[in-house]
Amino acid sequence: MKINKIHFKNFRIYKGDNEIIFSPDGSKNISIVAGKNGFGKTTFLTSLIWVFYGKMMGEVEEKYKKDIKSAGGYEKFIKSLLNRDVKSQYEAEKNVVPVVAVEIELKDILIPSIPCKSVVLRRSYDLRSDVEELHIFIDGLENELTREVGFEVFINDFILPREIAKFFFFDAEKIVSLAEAKTRPELKNLSKAYSEVLGIKKYEDLKRNLETLLTKLKRNGASPLEQKKLELLTEEESDLQKLIDFNLEKQTSYDKEIANHKALSDNIQEKLIREGNGITLEELQSMKAERDILKKESDEIKSKLKKLMDIAPLVVSGRKIKDLYNQLVFEQKFHTDTVDKFILSEQLSSFSVDLIKNLSNLGLELSDKAKVVEALKTTINNRQKSMAGSTEKILLDYTAEQFRNFEAIYNNIRTTFSNQFNAVVQEEKNNRMYLSKVYHKIKQAEARKDNHLAQKLREEKIEADGKIATATSEKNKLIETLGGLKNKQTTNARLLAELEKKFKIIKVDQKKHEVTKVLLEKINTIIINIKEDKKYSLQKSLLLGLRKIMHKNDFIYNVRVNVMDDVMDIDLLDKSENIIDKDSLSKGEQQLYATALLKALVDESGIKFPVFIDSPLQKFDKYHSKNIIKEFYPAISDQVVLFPLLEKELSELEYDYLKPNVNKVFVIENTSNGSGFKSYDVDKLFNHIKEEANVYAN
């Protein structure tokens, strides 16, 4: 199946009638639709989703669901598709036809039992009648089959199921989210995509319907009192789910707001740098705070240095300080000895008195006693003379406390003073150097303070950063609230389950309940078997895709798909069968992985439909880009349409690699009248860029 041509009428930026003819070629499957930002590349994809699915486009991708909700519902959203100028002219003068329409012609389409060469879909909306219409023509005529099954069902069953349309119309940058799936909800989304591609979704829908029927049958047997409790719990469950959905929507809204303000802040920062003043006000304030800290540290260092300088003269005195210490040591010893002599003299006197008393008890002759007393006195006198003192003089007479203080200083000078002094001097040098650098930066930052543009840009950046902080704070509050809501939801579900256990199924529903349970078991078995059978095919396809487009040989040696209940996870394995952390992959490698996964899912679907890729090659280096161009784009589908931003998402060298497979090239050109398509020769795609460069140069 291929798209031959697309016709736009007043679809948003495409004012009036604009047509693009692809004329698909079997040997060359790639078409290029290039354009600058804001010229209509994303609008092009939106038009395709609308022409195929209309009010059901919200089921294709979350983005469209949000757009419809933001517009206030599909009825208002569809009005936003009409070109603004046309709408304004109609409202002012009523002299234009306010119709928006998209028509698409498909070729090589296979419809069972209906041989055909082409199928044309045309969806339109007329503002005058407020009516949307869809027409399907098979070989130029309306067909009974399309009317019988319904246009929407015909598109979903015979052209492209809306559940997997997102894999054929996608933004290359967004598919990285597939590679980053980690949480259970994210892995559930991956499993859901897998189920949609494999066609399991119909079985899972049937499974949910059977589970709902079982619940209904159980609840039919509830008593009036139980029914009332059940009703209250069901209402609470519904209210909680609405609050959770609202909370998640608000979080998404804040995420978008934060991303927008962050982009604005980054853009302003770039402008500040271009102005030669890349330092923001916050950075300037931070530098001034750092300056103040360094100045305070400088004062503390000077204080330490002053204390050391107070004892520097003692250090310089050299030998003299040692002599002083020796003198003080002598004096302290002298004082100690003096005290000791006095005590000893007192003790000797006391001893002689006691000894003389005791001599009387010995019965000695008076002459002998006199001799002993005389000898004792002579001995004591000699002893006291020997203790009389030294020839040294007392010069300073320090107290014990003063001596201990000086001794501490003396020991410090002899041991650690040199290291302390050198460390403080080095600390002072470092502080002075850092302080000088900060002063220089501040001086540079303030050198252009009279630049009014830079000042204005700083103010805008402060405002943008403030909004980021506010939005982040609000989002964090929502996350806390969400946790509480989910806890309540879990509690409510448990109460419901416990209540339902008490219900007795009424006799008339007993048989239905048994049959439904059997069917549910069979459906579960079928789903498990299909997933198990198909996961090996997905593993093989994914591994083959990775080996083709990754330039690191054997970086990913194997792939393992894990399917458990409603969760699917994919492990990337190295040679030792160890799991490779996907966070360790670069952004480019993550996009390669997601791209290979996308191709594997498309292959598994078995659906032959054109693939449209917005923002290709955005995060790839030149090696990966070459692999993608040569291995991925030519093989993903029989028809591939790329929407690159030339020279950013597709360079001239990369285009040369792609050229052998390129069939048609178009450039979206924008004028005051809106956007339109200009066809270029395949060899001259980059000519218009060079022409523009020449115009600006002149």
C-alpha positions, 0 to 999 in steps of 0.5 A, spaced: 500 500 500 502 506 498 500 514 498 500 517 491 498 524 492 495 528 498 490 534 497 490 540 502 484 545 502 485 550 507 488 546 512 491 550 518 497 553 515 496 550 508 491 556 505 487 554 499 488 548 495 495 545 495 497 538 492 503 533 493 504 528 488 509 522 491 508 517 484 511 512 488 517 508 485 518 500 486 525 501 486 526 508 490 522 508 496 524 514 500 520 521 499 523 528 502 518 533 505 523 539 507 521 545 511 523 550 516 520 550 523 513 553 523 512 551 516 508 546 516 511 539 517 507 537 524 501 540 521 502 535 515 502 529 519 496 531 523 492 532 517 493 525 515 491 522 522 485 527 521 483 524 514 484 517 516 480 517 523 477 524 524 474 524 531 477 518 533 484 521 532 485 521 540 486 514 540 492 514 535 496 518 540 496 521 547 498 528 543 491 528 539 487 527 545 490 532 549 489 537 543 482 536 543 481 536 550 485 543 550 480 546 545 474 544 549 472 538 545 472 535 538 467 540 535 471 546 537 478 542 535 475 541 528 474 549 527 481 550 529 483 546 523 480 551 518 485 556 516 485 562 520 485 567 514 479 564 511 475 563 517 477 571 519 475 573 512 468 568 512 466 571 519 468 579 516 465 578 509 462 572 508 465 572 501 469 565 502 467 558 502 469 556 509 471 549 508 477 545 510 478 538 507 484 533 506 484 528 500 488 522 500 489 517 494 492 510 496 495 505 491 497 498 491 491 496 496 489 489 497 481 489 499 479 482 500 474 480 494 474 487 491 479 488 486 481 495 485 487 500 483 486 506 488 482 508 494 481 515 495 479 518 502 476 525 503 474 528 509 472 535 510 468 540 514 464 546 513 464 551 518 457 554 515 453 548 516 458 545 522 458 538 518 464 534 517 463 529 512 467 523 510 467 520 503 471 513 500 471 512 493 474 505 490 476 506 483 473 513 483 466 510 485 463 509 492 462 502 494 456 498 497 462 495 502 464 501 505 457 503 506 455 497 509 461 496 514 461 504 515 467 508 513 470 508 520 470 501 520 472 500 513 479 504 514 480 501 521 479 494 518 482 494 511 487 500 511 490 501 518 488 500 525 488 506 529 491 502 535 498 502 531 497 508 527 502 511 531 508 506 529 507 509 522 506 516 523 511 518 528 516 523 531 523 520 531 525 524 537 519 521 541 520 514 540 526 515 545 521 514 550 520 507 548 527 506 550 526 509 557 521 505 559 522 503 566 516 504 571 510 499 571 506 504 567 511 505 562 512 497 561 505 496 561 504 502 555 510 498 551 506 491 552 500 495 550 503 497 544 506 490 543 499 487 543 496 492 538 501 490 533 500 483 534 493 483 534 492 481 541 488 487 543 482 484 541 483 478 545 484 483 551 478 487 550 474 481 550 478 479 556 476 485 560 469 485 557 468 478 560 471 480 567 466 486 567 461 481 566 463 476 572 463 482 576 456 484 574 454 477 575 457 477 582 453 484 584 447 481 582 446 477 588 448 482 593 443 484 598 439 491 598 444 493 604 450 490 600 448 493 594 448 500 597 455 499 600 457 497 593 454 503 590 458 508 595 464 504 594 463 504 586 462 511 586 468 513 590 472 508 586 469 513 580 471 519 583 478 517 585 479 515 578 477 522 575 481 525 581 487 521 579 486 522 571 485 530 573 492 530 577 496 526 571 493 531 566 495 537 571 502 534 571 503 533 564 501 540 563 506 542 568 511 538 565 509 542 558 510 548 562 517 547 565 519 544 558 517 551 555 520 555 560 526 551 560 527 552 552 526 560 553 531 560 559 536 557 555 534 561 549 535 567 553 542 564 556 544 563 548 542 571 547 546 573 553 552 569 551 552 572 544 551 579 547 558 578 550 555 577 557 554 570 558 553 570 566 546 570 569 544 575 574 544 569 579 551 567 577 553 574 578 550 574 585 553 567 586 560 570 585 559 576 589 557 571 595 563 567 593 567 573 594 564 575 601 566 568 603 573 569 601 574 576 604 571 573 610 576 567 610 582 572 608 580 576 615 581 569 619 587 567 615 590 574 617 588 573 624 592 566 624 598 569 621 598 575 626 598 570 632 604 566 629 607 573 627 607 575 635 612 569 636 616 570 630 621 575 634 622 569 639 624 564 633 628 569 630 632 570 637 635 563 636 640 561 641 637 566 646 631 563 647 634 557 648 638 560 654 632 563 656 628 557 657 634 554 661 634 559 666 627 558 667 628 551 668 633 552 673 629 557 677 623 552 677 628 547 679 631 552 685 624 554 687 622 546 688 629 545 691 628 551 696 621 548 698 624 541 699 630 544 703 626 547 708 622 541 709 628 537 710 631 541 715 624 541 719 624 534 718 632 533 721 630 538 727 624 534 729 628 527 728 634 530 732 629 532 738 626 525 738 633 521 738 635 525 744 629 524 748 630 516 746 637 516 748 635 517 755 631 511 755 638 507 753 641 508 760 648 511 757 653 515 761 652 522 761 659 523 757 657 518 752 650 521 751 653 528 750 658 525 745 652 522 741 648 529 741 654 533 739 655 528 733 648 528 731 648 536 731 655 536 727 652 531 722 645 536 721 650 542 721 654 539 715 648 537 712 644 544 712 651 547 709 651 542 703 644 544 702 645 552 702 644 553 695 647 554 688 652 560 685 646 561 680 642 567 681 634 568 680 633 573 674 626 572 672 622 569 678 616 566 673 610 563 677 609 555 675 603 558 670 607 563 667 613 557 666 608 552 663 605 558 658 612 559 656 614 552 655 608 551 651 611 556 646 618 554 646 616 547 644 611 549 639 617 553 636 622 547 636 617 542 633 610 545 629 611 552 628 615 552 621 609 547 618 604 551 621 607 558 618 608 555 611 601 552 611 598 559 613 602 563 608 600 558 603 593 558 605 593 566 604 596 565 597 591 561 595 586 565 598 589 571 595 589 568 588 582 565 588 579 572 590 583 576 585 580 571 580 573 572 583 574 580 583 576 579 575 570 575 573 565 580 577 569 586 574 568 582 567 560 581 568 559 588 570 563 591 565 557 591 560 552 593 566 550 599 561 548 594 556 540 595 556 539 589 552 543 584 556 539 587 562 533 586 559 535 579 557 537 578 565 530 580 567 527 575 562 531 569 564 529 571 572 522 571 570 523 564 566 527 561 571 522 563 577 516 560 573 520 554 572 521 553 580 513 555 581 511 550 576 516 544 579 513 546 586 506 545 584 508 539 580 511 536 586 505 537 590 501 534 585 505 528 586 504 528 593 497 528 592 497 523 587 500 518 592 495 519 597 489 518 592 492 511 589 493 509 596 485 510 597 484 507 591 488 501 593 484 501 599 477 502 596 479 496 591 480 491 597 474 493 600 470 492 594 473 485 593 472 483 600 465 485 599 464 481 593 466 475 596 460 475 600 455 476 595 451 469 593 450 468 585 443 468 584 441 461 581 439 464 574 446 467 573 450 461 576 450 458 569 452 464 566 458 465 571 461 458 570 461 459 562 464 466 563 469 463 567 471 458 563 471 463 557 476 467 561 481 462 562 481 460 555 482 467 553 488 468 558 491 462 555 490 464 548 493 471 550 499 468 553 500 463 548 500 468 542 505 473 546 510 467 548 510 464 541 511 471 538 516 474 543 522 470 540 520 473 533 520 480 536 527 478 539 530 476 533 527 482 529 530 487 534 537 484 534 537 484 527 535 491 527 540 493 532 546 489 529 545 493 522 544 500 525 549 500 531 556 501 529 559 498 535 560 491 533 557 486 539 556 492 543 549 488 544 550 481 543 543 478 544 536 481 546 531 478 551 523 479 551 520 478 558 512 478 558 509 477 564 501 478 565 500 485 562 507 487 563 513 487 557 520 488 558 526 488 554 533 486 556 539 488 552 545 483 553 552 483 552 557 477 551 557 475 558 549 475 558 549 481 563 544 486 562 546 492 559 543 498 563 539 502 558 541 509 562 548 507 560 546 508 553 547 515 550 541 519 547 543 517 540 544 510 542 537 510 545 534 513 539 537 507 535 534 502 540 528 505 539 528 505 532 530 498 531 524 496 536 519 500 532 522 497 525 521 490 529 514 492 531 512 494 524 515 488 521 511 484 526 504 487 525 505 485 517 501 491 515 504 494 509 503 501 510 507 508 508 511 510 514 512 518 515 518 520 520 518 527 523 525 530 525 529 524 523 537 523 525 536 529 530 540 525 535 545 521 531 552 522 530 555 521 523 556 514 523 549 512 526 546 516 521 550 513 515 547 506 518 540 509 519 540 512 512 543 505 508 540 500 513 533 503 516 530 507 511 530 503 505 528 497 509 522 499 514 517 500 509 515 500 501 514 507 502 518 512 507 516 520 507 521 524 511 520 531 514 527 533 515 530 540 517 535 541 512 542 542 515 540 540 522 537 534 521 539 532 514 546 534 512 548 535 504 553 529 506 547 525 509 543 526 503 548 524 498 548 517 502 540 517 502 540 519 494 540 512 491 533 511 494 530 517 494 524 518 489 521 525 490 523 531 494 519 537 496 520 543 500 515 547 504 515 554 502 512 559 506 509 566 504 504 571 507 499 567 503 501 561 507 505 554 506 505 550 499 509 545 496 515 546 491 518 540 487 525 539 486 529 535 482 532 529 487 539 532 485 538 539 487 534 539 494 540 543 497 540 548 491 534 553 494 538 553 501 544 556 497 540 560 493 537 563 500 544 564 502 546 568 496 540 573 497 542 574 504 549 575 502 547 580 497 
